Amino acid sequence: MAKGKDVRIPVLLECTACVQNSVNKESTGISRYITQKNRHNTPNRLELLKFCPYCNKHTLHGEIKK
């Protein structure tokens, strides 16, 4: 049986380039992805290269708080 907290938790990934460009109003939105990570193997914040439809290229997406 599972004890207490689950090992795999859902995380939100947000485009870091869109967040920086939102001040300049060049981007029409912010790209976000939902994924899972293992809390024991990756205790730090997760960063992955994902495709951003607003930037129209692959950019770094970082984990944000819910």
PDB file of N, CA, C and O in Angstrom:
ATOM      1  N   MET A   1       0.825  -1.180   0.000  1.00  0.00           N
ATOM      2  CA  MET A   1       0.000   0.000   0.000  1.00  0.00           C
ATOM      3  C   MET A   1       0.877   1.255   0.000  1.00  0.00           C
ATOM      4  O   MET A   1       2.016   1.236   0.467  1.00  0.00           O
ATOM      5  N   ALA A   2       0.324   2.336  -0.530  1.00  0.00           N
ATOM      6  CA  ALA A   2       1.058   3.588  -0.604  1.00  0.00           C
ATOM      7  C   ALA A   2       1.101   4.246   0.769  1.00  0.00           C
ATOM      8  O   ALA A   2       0.117   4.260   1.509  1.00  0.00           O
ATOM      9  N   LYS A   3       2.254   4.782   1.081  1.00  0.00           N
ATOM     10  CA  LYS A   3       2.417   5.489   2.347  1.00  0.00           C
ATOM     11  C   LYS A   3       2.409   6.994   2.088  1.00  0.00           C
ATOM     12  O   LYS A   3       3.237   7.491   1.325  1.00  0.00           O
ATOM     13  N   GLY A   4       1.520   7.696   2.690  1.00  0.00           N
ATOM     14  CA  GLY A   4       1.531   9.161   2.658  1.00  0.00           C
ATOM     15  C   GLY A   4       1.459   9.748   1.257  1.00  0.00           C
ATOM     16  O   GLY A   4       0.457   9.593   0.559  1.00  0.00           O
ATOM     17  N   LYS A   5       2.532  10.425   0.851  1.00  0.00           N
ATOM     18  CA  LYS A   5       2.541  11.160  -0.404  1.00  0.00           C
ATOM     19  C   LYS A   5       2.963  10.269  -1.562  1.00  0.00           C
ATOM     20  O   LYS A   5       3.743   9.332  -1.391  1.00  0.00           O
ATOM     21  N   ASP A   6       2.437  10.575  -2.743  1.00  0.00           N
ATOM     22  CA  ASP A   6       2.795   9.841  -3.946  1.00  0.00           C
ATOM     23  C   ASP A   6       4.196  10.232  -4.400  1.00  0.00           C
ATOM     24  O   ASP A   6       4.665  11.336  -4.123  1.00  0.00           O
ATOM     25  N   VAL A   7       4.857   9.314  -5.101  1.00  0.00           N
ATOM     26  CA  VAL A   7       6.199   9.573  -5.591  1.00  0.00           C
ATOM     27  C   VAL A   7       6.146  10.423  -6.855  1.00  0.00           C
ATOM     28  O   VAL A   7       6.929  11.361  -7.005  1.00  0.00           O
ATOM     29  N   ARG A   8       5.225  10.100  -7.767  1.00  0.00           N
ATOM     30  CA  ARG A   8       5.102  10.867  -9.008  1.00  0.00           C
ATOM     31  C   ARG A   8       4.054  11.965  -8.814  1.00  0.00           C
ATOM     32  O   ARG A   8       2.919  11.705  -8.415  1.00  0.00           O
ATOM     33  N   ILE A   9       4.473  13.208  -9.112  1.00  0.00           N
ATOM     34  CA  ILE A   9       3.586  14.350  -8.922  1.00  0.00           C
ATOM     35  C   ILE A   9       3.426  15.097 -10.251  1.00  0.00           C
ATOM     36  O   ILE A   9       4.375  15.150 -11.033  1.00  0.00           O
ATOM     37  N   PRO A  10       2.251  15.673 -10.525  1.00  0.00           N
ATOM     38  CA  PRO A  10       2.069  16.469 -11.744  1.00  0.00           C
ATOM     39  C   PRO A  10       2.729  17.844 -11.599  1.00  0.00           C
ATOM     40  O   PRO A  10       2.684  18.450 -10.529  1.00  0.00           O
ATOM     41  N   VAL A  11       3.340  18.327 -12.681  1.00  0.00           N
ATOM     42  CA  VAL A  11       3.985  19.641 -12.681  1.00  0.00           C
ATOM     43  C   VAL A  11       3.561  20.410 -13.926  1.00  0.00           C
ATOM     44  O   VAL A  11       3.205  19.809 -14.940  1.00  0.00           O
ATOM     45  N   LEU A  12       3.600  21.735 -13.850  1.00  0.00           N
ATOM     46  CA  LEU A  12       3.316  22.609 -14.982  1.00  0.00           C
ATOM     47  C   LEU A  12       4.638  23.166 -15.507  1.00  0.00           C
ATOM     48  O   LEU A  12       5.468  23.642 -14.733  1.00  0.00           O
ATOM     49  N   LEU A  13       4.827  23.105 -16.823  1.00  0.00           N
ATOM     50  CA  LEU A  13       5.998  23.680 -17.465  1.00  0.00           C
ATOM     51  C   LEU A  13       5.552  24.902 -18.258  1.00  0.00           C
ATOM     52  O   LEU A  13       4.595  24.829 -19.029  1.00  0.00           O
ATOM     53  N   GLU A  14       6.250  26.037 -18.069  1.00  0.00           N
ATOM     54  CA  GLU A  14       5.890  27.283 -18.730  1.00  0.00           C
ATOM     55  C   GLU A  14       7.065  27.795 -19.545  1.00  0.00           C
ATOM     56  O   GLU A  14       8.214  27.697 -19.114  1.00  0.00           O
ATOM     57  N   CYS A  15       6.785  28.335 -20.712  1.00  0.00           N
ATOM     58  CA  CYS A  15       7.827  28.846 -21.605  1.00  0.00           C
ATOM     59  C   CYS A  15       8.515  30.059 -20.969  1.00  0.00           C
ATOM     60  O   CYS A  15       7.858  31.032 -20.600  1.00  0.00           O
ATOM     61  N   THR A  16       9.830  29.988 -20.847  1.00  0.00           N
ATOM     62  CA  THR A  16      10.564  31.097 -20.223  1.00  0.00           C
ATOM     63  C   THR A  16      10.730  32.266 -21.191  1.00  0.00           C
ATOM     64  O   THR A  16      10.825  33.412 -20.751  1.00  0.00           O
ATOM     65  N   ALA A  17      10.767  32.004 -22.498  1.00  0.00           N
ATOM     66  CA  ALA A  17      10.912  33.083 -23.479  1.00  0.00           C
ATOM     67  C   ALA A  17       9.637  33.924 -23.559  1.00  0.00           C
ATOM     68  O   ALA A  17       9.720  35.146 -23.678  1.00  0.00           O
ATOM     69  N   CYS A  18       8.469  33.301 -23.497  1.00  0.00           N
ATOM     70  CA  CYS A  18       7.200  34.039 -23.546  1.00  0.00           C
ATOM     71  C   CYS A  18       7.014  34.910 -22.308  1.00  0.00           C
ATOM     72  O   CYS A  18       6.472  36.011 -22.397  1.00  0.00           O
ATOM     73  N   VAL A  19       7.459  34.421 -21.160  1.00  0.00           N
ATOM     74  CA  VAL A  19       7.327  35.194 -19.923  1.00  0.00           C
ATOM     75  C   VAL A  19       8.176  36.452 -20.011  1.00  0.00           C
ATOM     76  O   VAL A  19       7.750  37.515 -19.558  1.00  0.00           O
ATOM     77  N   GLN A  20       9.366  36.352 -20.585  1.00  0.00           N
ATOM     78  CA  GLN A  20      10.242  37.520 -20.718  1.00  0.00           C
ATOM     79  C   GLN A  20       9.705  38.485 -21.764  1.00  0.00           C
ATOM     80  O   GLN A  20       9.853  39.697 -21.608  1.00  0.00           O
ATOM     81  N   ASN A  21       9.079  37.975 -22.838  1.00  0.00           N
ATOM     82  CA  ASN A  21       8.549  38.834 -23.897  1.00  0.00           C
ATOM     83  C   ASN A  21       7.200  39.438 -23.566  1.00  0.00           C
ATOM     84  O   ASN A  21       6.751  40.348 -24.263  1.00  0.00           O
ATOM     85  N   SER A  22       6.537  38.958 -22.517  1.00  0.00           N
ATOM     86  CA  SER A  22       5.215  39.488 -22.183  1.00  0.00           C
ATOM     87  C   SER A  22       5.279  40.949 -21.755  1.00  0.00           C
ATOM     88  O   SER A  22       4.279  41.663 -21.832  1.00  0.00           O
ATOM     89  N   VAL A  23       6.447  41.395 -21.305  1.00  0.00           N
ATOM     90  CA  VAL A  23       6.615  42.804 -20.947  1.00  0.00           C
ATOM     91  C   VAL A  23       6.566  43.658 -22.212  1.00  0.00           C
ATOM     92  O   VAL A  23       6.032  44.767 -22.194  1.00  0.00           O
ATOM     93  N   ASN A  24       7.130  43.136 -23.323  1.00  0.00           N
ATOM     94  CA  ASN A  24       7.162  43.876 -24.584  1.00  0.00           C
ATOM     95  C   ASN A  24       5.875  43.736 -25.397  1.00  0.00           C
ATOM     96  O   ASN A  24       5.723  44.409 -26.417  1.00  0.00           O
ATOM     97  N   LYS A  25       4.941  42.873 -24.968  1.00  0.00           N
ATOM     98  CA  LYS A  25       3.670  42.626 -25.639  1.00  0.00           C
ATOM     99  C   LYS A  25       3.866  42.057 -27.050  1.00  0.00           C
ATOM    100  O   LYS A  25       2.984  42.203 -27.895  1.00  0.00           O
ATOM    101  N   GLU A  26       5.019  41.404 -27.320  1.00  0.00           N
ATOM    102  CA  GLU A  26       5.245  40.787 -28.618  1.00  0.00           C
ATOM    103  C   GLU A  26       4.495  39.463 -28.726  1.00  0.00           C
ATOM    104  O   GLU A  26       4.036  39.102 -29.810  1.00  0.00           O
ATOM    105  N   SER A  27       4.366  38.742 -27.626  1.00  0.00           N
ATOM    106  CA  SER A  27       3.742  37.429 -27.624  1.00  0.00           C
ATOM    107  C   SER A  27       2.257  37.561 -27.319  1.00  0.00           C
ATOM    108  O   SER A  27       1.845  38.417 -26.536  1.00  0.00           O
ATOM    109  N   THR A  28       1.448  36.692 -27.955  1.00  0.00           N
ATOM    110  CA  THR A  28       0.006  36.741 -27.735  1.00  0.00           C
ATOM    111  C   THR A  28      -0.424  35.860 -26.576  1.00  0.00           C
ATOM    112  O   THR A  28      -1.566  35.959 -26.125  1.00  0.00           O
ATOM    113  N   GLY A  29       0.470  34.991 -26.076  1.00  0.00           N
ATOM    114  CA  GLY A  29       0.116  34.104 -24.978  1.00  0.00           C
ATOM    115  C   GLY A  29       1.331  33.448 -24.383  1.00  0.00           C
ATOM    116  O   GLY A  29       2.462  33.768 -24.748  1.00  0.00           O
ATOM    117  N   ILE A  30       1.104  32.522 -23.459  1.00  0.00           N
ATOM    118  CA  ILE A  30       2.182  31.801 -22.801  1.00  0.00           C
ATOM    119  C   ILE A  30       1.929  30.312 -22.975  1.00  0.00           C
ATOM    120  O   ILE A  30       0.849  29.812 -22.660  1.00  0.00           O
ATOM    121  N   SER A  31       2.944  29.606 -23.484  1.00  0.00           N
ATOM    122  CA  SER A  31       2.832  28.170 -23.710  1.00  0.00           C
ATOM    123  C   SER A  31       3.031  27.428 -22.398  1.00  0.00           C
ATOM    124  O   SER A  31       3.975  27.705 -21.658  1.00  0.00           O
ATOM    125  N   ARG A  32       2.128  26.470 -22.107  1.00  0.00           N
ATOM    126  CA  ARG A  32       2.231  25.653 -20.895  1.00  0.00           C
ATOM    127  C   ARG A  32       1.999  24.196 -21.223  1.00  0.00           C
ATOM    128  O   ARG A  32       1.152  23.865 -22.054  1.00  0.00           O
ATOM    129  N   TYR A  33       2.750  23.326 -20.571  1.00  0.00           N
ATOM    130  CA  TYR A  33       2.604  21.884 -20.709  1.00  0.00           C
ATOM    131  C   TYR A  33       2.399  21.278 -19.328  1.00  0.00           C
ATOM    132  O   TYR A  33       2.889  21.814 -18.334  1.00  0.00           O
ATOM    133  N   ILE A  34       1.673  20.156 -19.258  1.00  0.00           N
ATOM    134  CA  ILE A  34       1.495  19.409 -18.020  1.00  0.00           C
ATOM    135  C   ILE A  34       2.209  18.078 -18.172  1.00  0.00           C
ATOM    136  O   ILE A  34       2.023  17.382 -19.171  1.00  0.00           O
ATOM    137  N   THR A  35       3.023  17.721 -17.190  1.00  0.00           N
ATOM    138  CA  THR A  35       3.743  16.456 -17.207  1.00  0.00           C
ATOM    139  C   THR A  35       3.876  15.941 -15.780  1.00  0.00           C
ATOM    140  O   THR A  35       3.332  16.534 -14.848  1.00  0.00           O
ATOM    141  N   GLN A  36       4.595  14.842 -15.611  1.00  0.00           N
ATOM    142  CA  GLN A  36       4.825  14.281 -14.286  1.00  0.00           C
ATOM    143  C   GLN A  36       6.312  14.149 -14.043  1.00  0.00           C
ATOM    144  O   GLN A  36       7.098  14.012 -14.980  1.00  0.00           O
ATOM    145  N   LYS A  37       6.695  14.192 -12.764  1.00  0.00           N
ATOM    146  CA  LYS A  37       8.078  13.946 -12.412  1.00  0.00           C
ATOM    147  C   LYS A  37       8.133  13.101 -11.148  1.00  0.00           C
ATOM    148  O   LYS A  37       7.206  13.108 -10.337  1.00  0.00           O
ATOM    149  N   ASN A  38       9.229  12.377 -10.995  1.00  0.00           N
ATOM    150  CA  ASN A  38       9.461  11.570  -9.811  1.00  0.00           C
ATOM    151  C   ASN A  38      10.122  12.464  -8.767  1.00  0.00           C
ATOM    152  O   ASN A  38      11.204  13.005  -8.997  1.00  0.00           O
ATOM    153  N   ARG A  39       9.478  12.612  -7.639  1.00  0.00           N
ATOM    154  CA  ARG A  39       9.964  13.516  -6.601  1.00  0.00           C
ATOM    155  C   ARG A  39      11.310  13.078  -6.030  1.00  0.00           C
ATOM    156  O   ARG A  39      12.121  13.926  -5.656  1.00  0.00           O
ATOM    157  N   HIS A  40      11.566  11.769  -5.956  1.00  0.00           N
ATOM    158  CA  HIS A  40      12.809  11.272  -5.372  1.00  0.00           C
ATOM    159  C   HIS A  40      13.988  11.405  -6.339  1.00  0.00           C
ATOM    160  O   HIS A  40      15.100  11.709  -5.906  1.00  0.00           O
ATOM    161  N   ASN A  41      13.769  11.184  -7.632  1.00  0.00           N
ATOM    162  CA  ASN A  41      14.854  11.260  -8.607  1.00  0.00           C
ATOM    163  C   ASN A  41      15.189  12.684  -9.019  1.00  0.00           C
ATOM    164  O   ASN A  41      16.354  12.986  -9.282  1.00  0.00           O
ATOM    165  N   THR A  42      14.199  13.568  -9.081  1.00  0.00           N
ATOM    166  CA  THR A  42      14.422  14.963  -9.487  1.00  0.00           C
ATOM    167  C   THR A  42      13.826  15.900  -8.453  1.00  0.00           C
ATOM    168  O   THR A  42      12.719  16.402  -8.647  1.00  0.00           O
ATOM    169  N   PRO A  43      14.534  16.147  -7.356  1.00  0.00           N
ATOM    170  CA  PRO A  43      13.990  17.036  -6.326  1.00  0.00           C
ATOM    171  C   PRO A  43      14.013  18.512  -6.742  1.00  0.00           C
ATOM    172  O   PRO A  43      13.239  19.311  -6.216  1.00  0.00           O
ATOM    173  N   ASN A  44      14.895  18.880  -7.685  1.00  0.00           N
ATOM    174  CA  ASN A  44      14.976  20.275  -8.140  1.00  0.00           C
ATOM    175  C   ASN A  44      13.897  20.551  -9.172  1.00  0.00           C
ATOM    176  O   ASN A  44      13.184  19.645  -9.603  1.00  0.00           O
ATOM    177  N   ARG A  45      13.786  21.820  -9.565  1.00  0.00           N
ATOM    178  CA  ARG A  45      12.799  22.191 -10.579  1.00  0.00           C
ATOM    179  C   ARG A  45      13.185  21.600 -11.939  1.00  0.00           C
ATOM    180  O   ARG A  45      14.358  21.575 -12.312  1.00  0.00           O
ATOM    181  N   LEU A  46      12.180  21.130 -12.660  1.00  0.00           N
ATOM    182  CA  LEU A  46      12.376  20.474 -13.940  1.00  0.00           C
ATOM    183  C   LEU A  46      12.433  21.514 -15.059  1.00  0.00           C
ATOM    184  O   LEU A  46      11.639  22.455 -15.065  1.00  0.00           O
ATOM    185  N   GLU A  47      13.374  21.354 -16.017  1.00  0.00           N
ATOM    186  CA  GLU A  47      13.475  22.221 -17.187  1.00  0.00           C
ATOM    187  C   GLU A  47      13.656  21.347 -18.414  1.00  0.00           C
ATOM    188  O   GLU A  47      14.565  20.517 -18.459  1.00  0.00           O
ATOM    189  N   LEU A  48      12.790  21.527 -19.420  1.00  0.00           N
ATOM    190  CA  LEU A  48      12.841  20.732 -20.645  1.00  0.00           C
ATOM    191  C   LEU A  48      12.717  21.640 -21.856  1.00  0.00           C
ATOM    192  O   LEU A  48      12.120  22.714 -21.777  1.00  0.00           O
ATOM    193  N   LEU A  49      13.289  21.202 -22.994  1.00  0.00           N
ATOM    194  CA  LEU A  49      13.093  21.902 -24.256  1.00  0.00           C
ATOM    195  C   LEU A  49      11.806  21.396 -24.882  1.00  0.00           C
ATOM    196  O   LEU A  49      11.685  20.210 -25.189  1.00  0.00           O
ATOM    197  N   LYS A  50      10.844  22.292 -25.074  1.00  0.00           N
ATOM    198  CA  LYS A  50       9.557  21.956 -25.667  1.00  0.00           C
ATOM    199  C   LYS A  50       9.247  22.968 -26.766  1.00  0.00           C
ATOM    200  O   LYS A  50       9.830  24.052 -26.800  1.00  0.00           O
ATOM    201  N   PHE A  51       8.325  22.611 -27.666  1.00  0.00           N
ATOM    202  CA  PHE A  51       7.926  23.523 -28.732  1.00  0.00           C
ATOM    203  C   PHE A  51       6.923  24.543 -28.210  1.00  0.00           C
ATOM    204  O   PHE A  51       5.935  24.183 -27.570  1.00  0.00           O
ATOM    205  N   CYS A  52       7.181  25.803 -28.486  1.00  0.00           N
ATOM    206  CA  CYS A  52       6.276  26.884 -28.099  1.00  0.00           C
ATOM    207  C   CYS A  52       5.594  27.411 -29.359  1.00  0.00           C
ATOM    208  O   CYS A  52       6.274  27.945 -30.236  1.00  0.00           O
ATOM    209  N   PRO A  53       4.262  27.277 -29.479  1.00  0.00           N
ATOM    210  CA  PRO A  53       3.579  27.764 -30.681  1.00  0.00           C
ATOM    211  C   PRO A  53       3.568  29.286 -30.796  1.00  0.00           C
ATOM    212  O   PRO A  53       3.392  29.813 -31.895  1.00  0.00           O
ATOM    213  N   TYR A  54       3.749  29.997 -29.700  1.00  0.00           N
ATOM    214  CA  TYR A  54       3.752  31.462 -29.735  1.00  0.00           C
ATOM    215  C   TYR A  54       5.103  31.997 -30.200  1.00  0.00           C
ATOM    216  O   TYR A  54       5.160  33.001 -30.910  1.00  0.00           O
ATOM    217  N   CYS A  55       6.197  31.331 -29.803  1.00  0.00           N
ATOM    218  CA  CYS A  55       7.536  31.707 -30.266  1.00  0.00           C
ATOM    219  C   CYS A  55       7.859  31.034 -31.599  1.00  0.00           C
ATOM    220  O   CYS A  55       8.767  31.466 -32.307  1.00  0.00           O
ATOM    221  N   ASN A  56       7.118  29.977 -31.943  1.00  0.00           N
ATOM    222  CA  ASN A  56       7.290  29.202 -33.158  1.00  0.00           C
ATOM    223  C   ASN A  56       8.664  28.529 -33.239  1.00  0.00           C
ATOM    224  O   ASN A  56       9.250  28.425 -34.316  1.00  0.00           O
ATOM    225  N   LYS A  57       9.172  28.073 -32.083  1.00  0.00           N
ATOM    226  CA  LYS A  57      10.439  27.346 -32.035  1.00  0.00           C
ATOM    227  C   LYS A  57      10.525  26.591 -30.714  1.00  0.00           C
ATOM    228  O   LYS A  57       9.694  26.781 -29.825  1.00  0.00           O
ATOM    229  N   HIS A  58      11.539  25.731 -30.591  1.00  0.00           N
ATOM    230  CA  HIS A  58      11.765  25.003 -29.357  1.00  0.00           C
ATOM    231  C   HIS A  58      12.457  25.932 -28.350  1.00  0.00           C
ATOM    232  O   HIS A  58      13.494  26.522 -28.653  1.00  0.00           O
ATOM    233  N   THR A  59      11.884  26.052 -27.174  1.00  0.00           N
ATOM    234  CA  THR A  59      12.437  26.915 -26.127  1.00  0.00           C
ATOM    235  C   THR A  59      12.470  26.158 -24.803  1.00  0.00           C
ATOM    236  O   THR A  59      11.887  25.082 -24.666  1.00  0.00           O
ATOM    237  N   LEU A  60      13.150  26.733 -23.859  1.00  0.00           N
ATOM    238  CA  LEU A  60      13.261  26.136 -22.532  1.00  0.00           C
ATOM    239  C   LEU A  60      11.981  26.383 -21.748  1.00  0.00           C
ATOM    240  O   LEU A  60      11.538  27.524 -21.619  1.00  0.00           O
ATOM    241  N   HIS A  61      11.389  25.322 -21.226  1.00  0.00           N
ATOM    242  CA  HIS A  61      10.185  25.405 -20.395  1.00  0.00           C
ATOM    243  C   HIS A  61      10.575  24.989 -18.982  1.00  0.00           C
ATOM    244  O   HIS A  61      11.138  23.913 -18.778  1.00  0.00           O
ATOM    245  N   GLY A  62      10.278  25.839 -18.014  1.00  0.00           N
ATOM    246  CA  GLY A  62      10.636  25.568 -16.617  1.00  0.00           C
ATOM    247  C   GLY A  62       9.413  25.284 -15.779  1.00  0.00           C
ATOM    248  O   GLY A  62       8.303  25.704 -16.105  1.00  0.00           O
ATOM    249  N   GLU A  63       9.630  24.566 -14.699  1.00  0.00           N
ATOM    250  CA  GLU A  63       8.552  24.198 -13.771  1.00  0.00           C
ATOM    251  C   GLU A  63       8.093  25.418 -12.991  1.00  0.00           C
ATOM    252  O   GLU A  63       8.910  26.223 -12.541  1.00  0.00           O
ATOM    253  N   ILE A  64       6.770  25.552 -12.832  1.00  0.00           N
ATOM    254  CA  ILE A  64       6.201  26.647 -12.052  1.00  0.00           C
ATOM    255  C   ILE A  64       5.339  26.066 -10.947  1.00  0.00           C
ATOM    256  O   ILE A  64       4.979  24.889 -10.984  1.00  0.00           O
ATOM    257  N   LYS A  65       5.008  26.893  -9.963  1.00  0.00           N
ATOM    258  CA  LYS A  65       4.119  26.462  -8.886  1.00  0.00           C
ATOM    259  C   LYS A  65       2.687  26.456  -9.378  1.00  0.00           C
ATOM    260  O   LYS A  65       2.325  27.207 -10.283  1.00  0.00           O
ATOM    261  N   LYS A  66       1.883  25.609  -8.778  1.00  0.00           N
ATOM    262  CA  LYS A  66       0.450  25.578  -9.098  1.00  0.00           C
ATOM    263  C   LYS A  66      -0.276  26.619  -8.304  1.00  0.00           C
ATOM    264  O   LYS A  66      -1.493  26.755  -8.430  1.00  0.00           O
TER     265      LYS A  66
END
